[in-house]
Amino acid sequence: MSVSHASVHPIDEVPTTEGGGGGGGDQNNNNNNNNNINPPPRVRMKDIQGMPGTSGGLCLRVAQFIFAAAALAIMASTSDFPSVTAFCYLVAAASLQILWSLSLAIIDLYALLVRRSLQNNRVVSLFTIGDGVTSTLTFAAACASAGITVLIDNDLGSCGQNHCVQFETATGMAFICWFTTVPSFLLNFWSLASR
Amino acid sequence: MSVSHASVHPIDEVPTTEGGGGGGGDQNNNNNNNNNINPPPRVRMKDIQGMPGTSGGLCLRVAQFIFAAAALAIMASTSDFPSVTAFCYLVAAASLQILWSLSLAIIDLYALLVRRSLQNNRVVSLFTIGDGVTSTLTFAAACASAGITVLIDNDLGSCGQNHCVQFETATGMAFICWFTTVPSFLLNFWSLASR
């Protein structure tokens, strides 16, 4: 008979506050305080490698920092970059990316050392917005610089009086930096959506 | 006493196959076949305005189509756009965006007319990947064109012998087009992650 009915399934109660509940399931003592010897882990969602507070996440942040720093250093080493607005913008975007990635790398390192999970709604929201903004700015700077370098090299053919190699290398570094920021953003956004 | 225990909560059984289960909860007849007069709706997840198959999603697709077509038409109306690679790339990216947005607009319109939900895992995955690729290409083209137009206008000051107004308008249209593709991508990605 096709009738809708309410199924009853047992659900394991998950502790929702830090340090509360859980632990000592088959103990009949009156240990009512929360100062357990082995407190329950604070991880409230699945930690995928690459998310904040994981070693994969730390690797991504370090890679972002290295490539952004390389893009900045190579672009700043040319004498004539201030004459093109897009190259100045690349330097600014790479600087912002360096600051952001370095801060997040330090937070990740701290979280790994004290074994603390960063899977908290507010923290992940903040990281997602920051990653979205910095990765968009870095990508925009890389694309603008790529447009200029292709114009100088292919369309005008005036690489003789310009530092084409440095411009192209800096642009490539900015693109690689963007490739390493996208997984961070997507993983953070995914973890924000999947709770 | 702080012991972990399994709570028992009643759960409403949700029909997971099309047309199966549901309907006639308090009927005691032997209506065992699935040919109900009012079949259960096929929506398996919350439809947020802007997702595929909603009127908001259709509006976003139409807006994407209009702005991409405007960018393409304005850029193609200049005689010297083929001399700059970035402008050719803008035309190519806008063409791809037009094809994609038009296809999705037709699918959305069909889904709205037959009242069919598009919230299917494979369909949403496909839409998410397509939106991600087209929006990234459009944004890259817009940024590259912006780099060139700023170079021509501000850095070189040679707007006299170039169609600066058309170039800037086409770039602006491409940016607005990107602004309308981002909500589509993020909503699709969100609905993919939140199941």
Contacts between the chains, C-beta under 8 A, distances in Angstrom:
chain1	res1	chain2	res2	distance
A	1	B	30	6.6
A	1	B	32	6.5
A	2	B	21	6.9
A	2	B	23	7.1
A	2	B	24	6.4
A	2	B	31	6.5
A	2	B	32	5.7
A	2	B	34	7.4
A	3	B	24	6.0
A	3	B	25	5.8
A	3	B	26	7.8
A	3	B	27	7.0
A	4	B	12	7.9
A	4	B	13	6.6
A	4	B	21	6.7
A	4	B	22	5.4
A	4	B	23	6.8
A	4	B	24	7.3
A	4	B	25	4.3
A	5	B	13	6.5
A	5	B	25	7.5
A	6	B	10	4.6
A	6	B	11	6.8
A	6	B	12	5.7
A	6	B	13	6.8
A	7	B	10	7.5
A	7	B	11	5.6
A	7	B	13	4.9
A	8	B	8	6.1
A	8	B	9	7.7
A	8	B	10	5.3
A	8	B	11	7.3
A	9	B	8	7.8
A	9	B	9	7.6
A	9	B	11	5.6
A	10	B	6	4.6
A	10	B	7	7.5
A	10	B	8	5.4
A	11	B	6	6.8
A	11	B	7	5.6
A	11	B	8	7.3
A	11	B	9	5.6
A	12	B	4	7.9
A	12	B	6	5.7
A	13	B	4	6.6
A	13	B	5	6.5
A	13	B	6	6.8
A	13	B	7	4.9
A	21	B	2	7.0
A	21	B	4	6.8
A	22	B	4	5.5
A	23	B	2	7.4
A	23	B	4	7.0
A	24	B	2	6.5
A	24	B	3	6.3
A	24	B	4	7.4
A	25	B	3	5.8
A	25	B	4	4.2
A	25	B	5	7.7
A	26	B	3	7.7
A	27	B	3	6.9
A	28	B	1	8.0
A	30	B	1	6.6
A	31	B	2	6.5
A	32	B	1	6.8
A	32	B	2	5.7
A	34	B	2	7.6
A	83	B	155	6.3
A	84	B	151	6.1
A	84	B	155	5.7
A	85	B	147	7.7
A	85	B	150	4.8
A	85	B	151	6.9
A	85	B	154	5.8
A	85	B	155	5.9
A	86	B	147	3.9
A	86	B	150	6.6
A	86	B	151	6.7
A	136	B	139	7.9
A	139	B	136	7.9
A	139	B	139	7.1
A	139	B	140	7.3
A	139	B	143	7.4
A	140	B	139	7.3
A	140	B	143	4.5
A	141	B	143	7.9
A	143	B	139	7.4
A	143	B	140	4.5
A	143	B	141	7.9
A	143	B	143	3.6
A	143	B	144	4.9
A	143	B	147	7.2
A	144	B	143	4.9
A	144	B	144	6.3
A	144	B	146	6.1
A	144	B	147	3.1
A	144	B	150	7.8
A	145	B	147	6.8
A	146	B	144	6.1
A	146	B	147	7.9
A	147	B	85	7.8
A	147	B	86	4.0
A	147	B	143	7.2
A	147	B	144	3.2
A	147	B	145	6.8
A	147	B	146	7.9
A	147	B	147	4.1
A	147	B	148	5.2
A	148	B	147	5.2
A	148	B	148	6.9
A	148	B	151	6.0
A	150	B	85	4.8
A	150	B	86	6.6
A	150	B	144	7.8
A	151	B	84	6.1
A	151	B	85	6.9
A	151	B	86	6.7
A	151	B	148	6.0
A	151	B	151	7.4
A	154	B	85	5.8
A	155	B	83	6.3
A	155	B	84	5.7
A	155	B	85	5.9
A	186	B	189	7.6
A	189	B	186	7.6
A	189	B	189	6.5
A	189	B	190	7.6
A	189	B	193	7.2
A	190	B	189	7.6
A	190	B	193	4.6
A	192	B	193	8.0
A	193	B	189	7.2
A	193	B	190	4.6
A	193	B	192	8.0
A	193	B	193	3.5
A	193	B	194	4.6
A	194	B	193	4.6
A	194	B	194	6.0
